[in-house]
Amino acid sequence: MLYQTLQSEHFLVAGPCVIESSSLLDEVAAVLKEIENRLPIKIIFKASFDKANRTSINSFRGPGMEKGLQMLGDIKSKYGFPLLSDIHESYQAAPVADVVDILQIPAFLCRQTDLLVAAAETGKIVNVKKAQFLSGLDMKHVVNKLEEAGNSQILLTERGTMFGYNNLVVDYTGILDMMQLGYPVLMDATHSVQKPGGAGGKSGGNRAYAPLLAQAAAAIGVKGFFIETHPRPDEALSDGPNMLFLKDMEQLLKKIINISALVNK
């Protein structure tokens, strides 16, 4: 039922980058639920229980799988949101699928066959981030692996392409290419403004560009959006420079919905 909704309606994957605390999850979820009640958009709550791909070994990674899944489950019980979280190892697929509705494959790992197959075999929706080194057309091979594993509940996400060192650029023709594969495509507006490893042992970024990238995606027909948000992003423990202020989310979503309405007239 959820996947059918994502195929036909506007939807948003949103939440903080990493689980910092139960109170943060609750603070973000409460605001997102109010937004969902006011706007014609389906919201999926996301947060990572383990950021296994941090630049530095000393960076905060999260509470771990067991505690993190419990915290996410509490959010689902309280607010009714479908959940998304990412996995980095094949063994994580089954236990994470017991709690979340969408398993996410990180961009750096989107060619890892065993990870894709393990996620597909759970029967849950699988969202794959397009690697920073792949074209939109290259994602057909990722799709084929998931389909061969018996899963056609697939989402594909654009999150920028490497443009020299420590910088990303968004190729909107690549998004159009992914849309031709027949599955819903999301625009990850916040990771697309990331500067990987560009802040001295951690990733930098510029959140000011993220709303513009999201609006441009809406203008070419994208209906799914991935936007990380935090009430105090400059204090966040991961990806703070990219995340949008929670207070600004509703206004951006209104603009996206209005742009989509114009495009679909």
Buried (B, 14 or more C-beta within 10 A) or exposed (E): EBBEEBBEEBBBBBBBBBBBEBEBBBBBBEBBBEBBEEBEBBBBBBBBBBBBBBBEEEBBBBBEBEEBBEBBBBBBEEBEBBBBBBBBBBEBBBBBBEBBBBBBBBBBBBBBEEBBBBBBBBEBBBBBBBBBEBBBEBBBEBBEBBEEBEBEBBBBBBBBBEEEEBBBEBBBEBBBBBBEBEBBBBBBBBBBBBBBBBBEEBBBBEBEBBBEBBBBBBBBEBBBBBBBBBBEBEEBBBBBBBBBEBEEBBEBBBBBBEBBEEEEE
